[in-house]
Amino acid sequence: MSPITQELATAYGGLTALATAIIYAGSFASLKRPPKDKASQPHKLIPSDEDEESDDEDELEEFIDSETALWYPVLASVVLVGLWAVIKWLDDPELINLIGSVMFGFTGVGAVYTTANAFVHWALGPALINKFFPRYTLTLTQGVREIFEWKFHTVSMMVVPSSVLPSILYVLNRPFEFKRFAINGGILAVSFGFNALKLVKLESVRTGVYLLVGLFFYDIWWVFGTSVMVDVATTLNLPIKLLWPKNMQMTHSKDFVLLGLGDVVVPGLFIAQALRFDQARFLAPAPVSRARMPFPKPYFTATLLSYPVALLGTMGIMHYTNHPQPALLYLSPACLLSFFLVAAVRGEVKEAWDWVAERKEAIDPDKLPEAQPIVADGGHDGHAPATLVPPIDNAAAASGTEDEGTSTGVAQKTRTGGKKRRGGQ
């Protein structure tokens, strides 16, 4: 048993800080946009730039329900054994890593763009961005039906080159150099982790309990019971793990400490759910008036703090036993105990267990009712003519006409991720 050197302690601390930072950022990115009090705002036919704080649209949310969470250990085991079988069958790690690097390189472009764009918008702030960077809207239509719309500021386009570069350098890392992989693959891994926490959400607290408990036993079996997980983790040089250097050589895997990306995302999903539970409890009495107010975060704070403590404990035990450790053996109980300890102290165990997150239901555009134009008399005093919107849910379009050759229309469309308004005259 060797003592923990200063270099090794720095590596453990750096990796823990990186994992915790991903969870922290991803948790806040997963929060729903606060509702706006439209009654207190003047009516605008065409919304101004100030109506939207950023060009980031609410992406489609992917929810994990309780039934799916119960199946996760089985599904994860099938994938793990499949990868292990491919490694043994091909017996060519270089070929497997080449194929995997191309796949992850393509998907990594979008992941890095989303992560970098979120960071730039957070660093500059919406007021500065709206003031100095023009805003554009790219719309793709099929006939009168809008099938795609992308709103963006020029600052977002400036992020594109830096989003493509890590994937290119990662794929072209031939002959393979571990230092280049650690840097470029690390950027991709951080981006994948952030996007997973932002887009994937647990349906309820009990779903999180099922997920953490199931993967608790999964991790124990595949690390202590067999060598499958260790073989896969050490053979595949793909952006599915976080690395932190022990020294400045960085020429071999032994020069790094390693943490699987699943050991960040799985506890992170539960921690992000704790933050959304804090927000939901605060907004429940008055969703609109409290929308822009900071809210207390007792559950999020407790679970977030438990994560680095448990992770450092995992690394310490791994060092002194000189054997790989299933991180979820320590992370799952830490997150669950910290959450329910807060709930017990506050007398909210039942409320937490019964709480279910509010979903945004996806709308199939092909199933929307056809909008019927309604003609209204227009004014001739210099004001825009009156326009009526058909009294049907999710109206795809409505138009008003004043006379031949002159028309004014307002379109309103509801879809997963929010509402969009278009106006023209």
Secondary structure, DSSP 8 states (H G I E B T S, - for coil): -----HHHHHHHHHHHHHHHHHHHHHHHHTS------GGGS---SS--GGG-S-S------EEE-HHHHHHHHHHHHHHHHHHHHHHHHH--HHHHHHHHHHHHHHHHHHHHHHHHHHHHHHHH-HHHHHHHS-EEEEEEEETTEEEEEEEEEHHHHHHHHHHHHHHHHHHT--S--HHHIIIIIHHHHHHHHHHHHHHEEESBHHHHHHHHHHHHHHHHIIIII-SHHHHHHHH--SSSEEEEESSS---SGGGEEEEETHHHHHHHHHHHHHHHHHHHHHHSS-TTTTTTS----HHHHHHHHHHHHHHHHHHHHHHHHTS---THHHHHHHHHHHHHHHHHHHT-HHHHHH-B--------GGGS-----------SSSS-------SSTT---EEEEEETTEEEEEEEEEETTEEEEEEE-
